[in-house]
Amino acid sequence: MLINQDFAQSRPKSPVKRKLKLVKSNNLEIEETSQLSDINQDTKLFQETIVKIEGAYAQATIRAYRADFNDFIYFCHDRNANALPAQPILVVQYICKLTDSGRSSASIRRALCGLSAIHKLNRFEDPAKDPDVALEMRRMHRKLGRSCSQAGSINIETLEKLLLATDDSIRGIREIGFYCWWPMTPYADVLN
C-alpha cells in the first residue's frame, strides 16, 4: 500500500527568495540582505546534510529532522543568529518556546535530538550537551512530565467484555487477537 508520505520530496524546497528593500537608508538594506543570506546559508548547509544522510536514516526520521530543524532555523533567524552552529543560549530559548507552545515532552526531546544530530553530522560542537540546555530540559520535564501514561491491563472481566463487544468476523477476531497475542497468557486459549 502506498502512502502519500512515501512520495515526499527527497530534498526540501528552498525558502522563498525575496529581496527586502528599505526606503530609509542604504545601510539597512545591506543589513536585511545579509540576514537573508545567513538564513540561506543555514538552509543550504542543512539541505546538504539531509542529502548526505539519505539512505542511512529512515524516511520518518529524516522528515522529523527536516521539520524540526527548519523550525529552528526560522527561530534563529528571528533572533538574528546562526542556526549552524547554534549557541547553547539559543537552544535554551528554543526549548522554552516549544514548552510554552503546547508540544509534548517527547516531541521536544525529538527536536533536541535532531538538532544534536545535525550538529554532529556537520562536525560542530553539540549545543545540546551544554549544562544550561540540560537544566532547561529538566525544567521542561518538571513542567510537562516525562512520559506517557501506561495503558491499563486486561483482566478476565475486560477480556470477556471485549469478546462480547466484537463480532465473529475476521476483523473482530483480529481486534481481540491483538490484545491477546502472547501465547503464554491465560487469555490466549479463550480465542481457540
C-alpha positions in Angstrom: 0.0 0.0 0.0 1.4 3.4 -1.0 1.3 6.3 1.4 1.5 9.9 0.3 4.4 10.5 2.6 6.4 8.0 0.6 6.4 10.4 -2.3 7.7 13.3 -0.2 10.4 15.3 -1.9 13.9 14.0 -1.3 15.2 17.5 -1.0 13.4 20.2 0.9 12.1 23.2 -1.0 14.3 26.2 -0.9 13.0 29.1 1.1 11.3 31.9 -0.7 13.9 34.1 -2.2 12.9 37.7 -1.8 14.7 40.9 -1.6 13.7 43.3 1.1 14.2 47.0 0.2 14.0 49.6 2.8 13.4 53.2 1.8 15.2 55.0 4.7 18.9 54.2 4.2 21.3 52.0 2.3 22.9 50.6 5.4 19.6 49.0 6.5 19.2 47.5 3.0 22.6 45.8 3.3 21.7 44.5 6.8 18.5 42.9 5.6 20.2 41.3 2.6 22.9 39.8 4.9 20.3 38.4 7.2 18.6 36.7 4.3 22.0 35.3 3.2 22.5 33.9 6.7 19.2 32.0 6.6 20.0 30.8 3.1 23.5 29.7 4.2 22.0 27.7 7.2 19.3 26.2 5.0 21.9 25.3 2.3 24.1 23.6 4.8 21.1 21.8 6.3 20.0 20.6 2.9 23.4 19.2 2.2 23.3 17.3 5.4 19.9 15.8 4.6 21.2 14.7 1.2 24.3 13.2 2.9 22.2 11.1 5.3 19.7 9.8 2.7 19.6 6.0 3.0 21.4 5.9 6.3 18.3 7.1 8.3 14.7 6.1 8.0 12.5 8.4 5.9 10.3 9.2 9.0 13.5 10.3 10.9 14.6 12.5 8.0 11.1 14.1 7.8 11.2 14.8 11.5 14.7 16.2 11.3 13.7 18.4 8.4 10.5 19.7 10.1 12.2 20.4 13.5 15.4 21.9 12.1 13.6 24.2 9.6 11.6 25.5 12.6 14.8 26.0 14.5 16.4 27.9 11.5 13.5 30.3 11.4 13.6 30.7 15.2 17.3 31.6 15.0 16.6 33.9 12.0 14.0 35.9 14.1 16.8 36.5 16.7 19.4 37.4 14.1 21.6 34.4 14.9 23.0 31.4 13.1 21.4 28.0 13.4 24.6 26.2 12.4 26.5 26.2 14.6 23.9 27.2 17.3 24.8 28.9 20.6 23.5 27.0 23.6 21.6 30.0 24.8 19.5 29.9 21.6 18.8 26.2 22.2 17.6 27.1 25.8 15.3 29.8 24.4 14.0 27.3 21.7 13.2 24.8 24.4 11.3 27.5 26.3 9.4 28.4 23.2 8.5 24.8 22.5 7.4 24.2 26.1 5.1 27.2 26.0 3.7 26.2 22.6 1.9 23.1 23.9 4.2 20.4 22.4 4.6 17.2 24.4 7.9 16.5 26.2 8.6 13.6 23.7 8.2 16.0 20.8 10.6 18.4 22.4 13.1 15.7 23.1 12.8 14.6 19.4 13.5 18.2 18.3 16.6 18.4 20.5 17.8 15.0 19.4 17.5 16.1 15.7 19.3 19.4 16.5 22.1 17.5 18.2 22.4 15.0 15.3 22.6 17.7 12.6 25.3 19.5 14.6 27.3 16.2 15.0 26.9 15.3 11.3 28.4 18.7 10.4 31.2 18.3 12.9 30.1 21.2 15.0 30.1 21.2 18.8 26.9 19.8 20.1 24.9 22.6 21.9 22.6 20.0 23.5 25.4 18.9 25.7 25.7 22.3 27.4 24.7 22.4 31.1 22.3 25.2 30.6 20.4 23.1 28.0 20.3 20.1 30.3 18.9 22.4 33.1 16.2 23.7 30.7 15.3 20.2 29.7 14.9 19.3 33.4 12.6 22.4 33.8 10.6 21.3 30.8 10.2 17.8 32.1 9.1 19.1 35.5 6.5 21.3 33.8 5.2 18.9 31.2 6.0 15.5 32.7 8.4 12.9 31.2 6.4 10.1 29.8 3.0 8.9 28.7 0.6 7.2 31.0 0.7 3.4 30.9 -2.2 1.6 29.3 -4.3 -0.4 31.7 -4.0 -4.2 31.9 -6.5 -6.6 30.5 -8.0 -8.9 33.1 -10.6 -11.7 32.6 -13.5 -9.3 33.0 -12.2 -6.8 30.5 -11.5 -9.7 28.0 -15.0 -11.0 28.3 -16.4 -7.5 27.7 -14.1 -7.3 24.6 -15.3 -10.6 23.3 -18.9 -9.7 23.8 -18.4 -6.4 22.0 -16.9 -7.9 18.8 -18.4 -10.0 16.1 -17.2 -13.3 14.7 -15.8 -11.7 11.6 -12.1 -11.7 10.7 -11.9 -8.1 11.9 -13.4 -8.9 15.3 -11.1 -11.8 15.8 -8.1 -9.7 14.8 -9.0 -7.0 17.2 -9.2 -9.4 20.1 -6.2 -11.3 19.0 -4.2 -8.0 19.1 -4.9 -7.8 22.8 -4.1 -11.5 23.4 -1.2 -12.0 21.0 1.2 -13.5 23.6 0.6 -17.3 23.6 1.7 -17.7 27.2 -1.1 -15.5 28.6 -4.0 -17.3 30.3 -6.4 -15.5 27.9 -5.0 -16.9 24.7 -6.9 -20.2 25.0 -10.2 -18.2 25.1 -9.9 -17.4 21.4 -9.3 -21.1 20.4 
